[in-house]
Amino acid sequence: MRPECSFTDYFVIATGRNVRQTASIWDEVHARLKQEERLLPQSVDGTREGAWIVADYLDVVLHVFTPDARGFYRLEDLWSDVPAVDVDAAAV
């Protein structure tokens, strides 16, 4: 995100098939970062609704969307001037 964005270095954008899956993705990421890296987010929003869960880890902001929410908000289009890096989930 730098130098275009002053509040974070990276956006991580993930998509679950439905709100149940977005909640599971968030739960797993949160648990692993807490346990393995001792990282807690500064703030989290959207866990109740589940269509868009956003967690602010300062240097990284995690976005977990349902397909409809991701299509509606289109963060990739909003920040299209920032280089994207695609990560294959199987490689992670």
C-alpha positions as MATLAB code, in Angstrom:
seq = 'MRPECSFTDYFVIATGRNVRQTASIWDEVHARLKQEERLLPQSVDGTREGAWIVADYLDVVLHVFTPDARGFYRLEDLWSDVPAVDVDAAAV';
ca = [
       0.000    0.000    0.000;
       2.928    2.337    0.541;
       3.503    5.033   -0.688;
      -0.148    5.515   -1.731;
      -1.505    4.838    1.750;
      -0.243    6.360    4.989;
      -1.960    4.074    7.518;
      -0.757    0.587    6.544;
       1.806   -1.256    4.462;
      -0.374   -4.092    3.177;
      -3.964   -5.083    2.582;
      -4.630   -8.809    2.680;
      -7.902   -9.574    0.922;
      -9.556  -12.974    1.211;
     -12.940  -14.319    0.169;
     -15.088  -16.946    1.834;
     -18.042  -18.542    0.098;
     -20.511  -17.375    2.760;
     -20.613  -15.639    6.149;
     -19.941  -18.877    7.968;
     -16.751  -19.379    5.988;
     -15.610  -15.762    6.415;
     -16.006  -16.218   10.174;
     -13.957  -19.427   10.021;
     -11.214  -17.724    8.012;
     -11.085  -14.873   10.513;
     -11.093  -17.243   13.496;
      -8.178  -19.244   12.072;
      -6.073  -16.214   11.124;
      -6.719  -14.580   14.491;
      -5.883  -17.738   16.458;
      -2.665  -18.417   14.561;
      -1.378  -14.860   14.736;
      -2.176  -14.730   18.430;
      -0.602  -18.102   19.221;
       2.371  -18.210   16.837;
       3.297  -14.527   16.513;
       1.719  -13.069   19.668;
      -0.076  -10.510   17.496;
      -3.451   -9.033   18.330;
      -5.318   -6.626   16.076;
      -5.731   -3.009   17.132;
      -9.354   -3.234   16.043;
     -11.764   -5.669   14.396;
     -15.120   -4.990   12.789;
     -17.757   -7.001   10.965;
     -17.563  -10.240   12.919;
     -21.253  -10.118   13.807;
     -22.505   -9.714   10.223;
     -19.677  -11.639    8.567;
     -20.016  -10.209    5.052;
     -16.898   -8.063    5.500;
     -14.592   -8.686    8.431;
     -11.746   -6.212    8.747;
      -8.900   -6.535   11.246;
      -6.282   -3.821   11.672;
      -2.846   -5.141   12.593;
      -1.308   -1.697   11.846;
       1.257   -2.801    9.220;
      -1.314   -5.161    7.697;
      -5.071   -4.760    7.362;
      -6.929   -8.026    6.804;
     -10.189   -7.988    4.833;
     -12.311  -11.148    4.643;
     -15.292  -10.798    2.301;
     -18.205  -12.811    1.034;
     -18.270  -12.772   -2.794;
     -21.160  -10.269   -2.882;
     -19.481   -7.862   -0.454;
     -16.146   -8.099   -2.268;
     -17.868   -7.319   -5.556;
     -19.768   -4.413   -4.016;
     -16.817   -2.712   -2.291;
     -14.229   -3.550   -4.999;
     -11.151   -2.613   -2.969;
      -8.909   -3.794   -5.774;
     -10.473   -1.167   -8.059;
     -10.406    1.538   -5.397;
      -6.676    0.961   -4.831;
      -5.820   -0.002   -8.431;
      -2.755    2.259   -8.478;
      -1.117    0.083   -5.796;
       0.733   -3.021   -7.069;
      -1.047   -6.278   -6.291;
       0.646   -9.484   -5.232;
      -1.386  -12.649   -5.711;
      -0.677  -15.437   -3.254;
      -1.850  -18.954   -4.005;
      -3.636  -20.246   -0.901;
      -2.101  -23.680   -1.385;
       1.401  -22.173   -1.249;
       0.755  -20.539    2.098;
];
